[in-house]
Amino acid sequence: MSDLIVHQYDMSPFSEKVRAMLGYAQLPWQAVTTRQMPPRPHLDEVLVGGYRKIPVAQQGADVFCDSRVISAEIARLSEKPLLALENCSAEINDFVQRTDLDVFFACILSANSKALARKAWASSSLADLLKLLWDRAKMGRTASVSVVGPRQARPMVEAHLQQIEAMLKDDFLFGAVPTNADFAAYHGLWFIRDLAERSFVAKYPRVMAWLDRIKAFGHGMRRDIGIEGSIQIARDARPRAIADCDRQDARIGSLVSVAPSDYGQKPTVGTLVGASAHRWVIAREHPQVGVVHVHFPVPGFSLQKAP
Ligand SMILES: N[C@@H](CCC(=O)N[C@@H](CS)C(=O)NCC(=O)O)C(=O)O
């Protein structure tokens, strides 16, 4: 079985969530470094056909959008079932939903610092940084969820830190073994503490020790490849078979459009070939890769018949 390929960039918190899971799972994987914003022609147009968020993962001709689906793939490859939200309790699912949306934005807004500016400056040109700020502001304006304002951000992060400090009676948030929740809570705080080098997290000793515990997992066995390499891998592969139980939805075979329902709602259009309680799979074709199957989570996404 081929390694997971992850399309990601160093300063992306959601990429860090996936990299940390790959470290915990001790998996070999291949990294393709993307730009921080579209256009990313090979990824957006050839592999995913519209979806604009990072990270995206790929195994052969199967492409996985959103860290929820990517986590389920890592769980499957590593036999660590609690990385997949579908195997976790309702309590963990609720925690992750809030942490990956409201708390994530609050973390980003609380992370402004000279250290972050220096790192951003070192990884981009001024023109690209201005484009990135413009792109994210535009994305915020067109989001269909209301994200926390700058004034409420820091109090929300402090309340979150207090909550997880109180939860940490064991090594991980929900007990002795990490679950998806640990990685969902890790990446926003990684952005604040390790990337932006903000010191206020240090007031929470259990949180600090838990962050270090997750950091110590590392990133697994990473090998960097170029986007052309990942396109070639998709071209040489066929999408994996879809189980019969995932081909029972009345819309199977229809042309559909799938998009995130929160922010960055760029749709991907294709033929619905798989549908379960957790996942939609659509088939699309591009001359550079042939047929690929693109996988989306059901929670947080909408599916409509395409005109
Ligand atoms: N729900 C998504 C969120 C991913 C996300 O928001 N990623 C950020 C980068 S860390 C992003 O892509 N922002 C917009 C963009 O780059 O287009 C997931 O879990 O993967």
The ligand as a MOL file (V3000), in Angstrom:
LIG
                    3D

  0  0  0     0  0            999 V3000
M  V30 BEGIN CTAB
M  V30 COUNTS 20 19 0 0 0
M  V30 BEGIN ATOM
M  V30 1 N -12.1210 22.0760 8.3760 0
M  V30 2 C -10.8410 22.1290 7.7340 0
M  V30 3 C -10.1570 23.4510 8.0480 0
M  V30 4 C -8.8560 23.6420 7.2780 0
M  V30 5 C -8.3970 25.0990 7.2660 0
M  V30 6 O -9.1330 26.0350 7.6170 0
M  V30 7 N -7.1860 25.2880 6.8260 0
M  V30 8 C -6.6650 26.6250 6.6550 0
M  V30 9 C -5.1600 26.5850 6.7180 0
M  V30 10 S -4.6070 26.0310 8.2920 0
M  V30 11 C -7.0730 27.0730 5.2810 0
M  V30 12 O -7.0300 26.3060 4.3510 0
M  V30 13 N -7.4910 28.2980 5.1150 0
M  V30 14 C -7.9830 28.7770 3.8390 0
M  V30 15 C -7.1660 28.5330 2.6620 0
M  V30 16 O -5.9380 28.4270 2.7280 0
M  V30 17 O -7.7170 28.4580 1.5860 0
M  V30 18 C -10.0080 20.9300 8.1730 0
M  V30 19 O -10.2870 20.3710 9.2350 0
M  V30 20 O -9.1160 20.5040 7.4290 0
M  V30 END ATOM
M  V30 BEGIN BOND
M  V30 1 1 1 2
M  V30 2 1 2 3
M  V30 3 1 2 18
M  V30 4 1 3 4
M  V30 5 1 4 5
M  V30 6 2 5 6
M  V30 7 1 5 7
M  V30 8 1 7 8
M  V30 9 1 8 9
M  V30 10 1 8 11
M  V30 11 1 9 10
M  V30 12 2 11 12
M  V30 13 1 11 13
M  V30 14 1 13 14
M  V30 15 1 14 15
M  V30 16 2 15 16
M  V30 17 1 15 17
M  V30 18 2 18 19
M  V30 19 1 18 20
M  V30 END BOND
M  V30 END CTAB
M  END
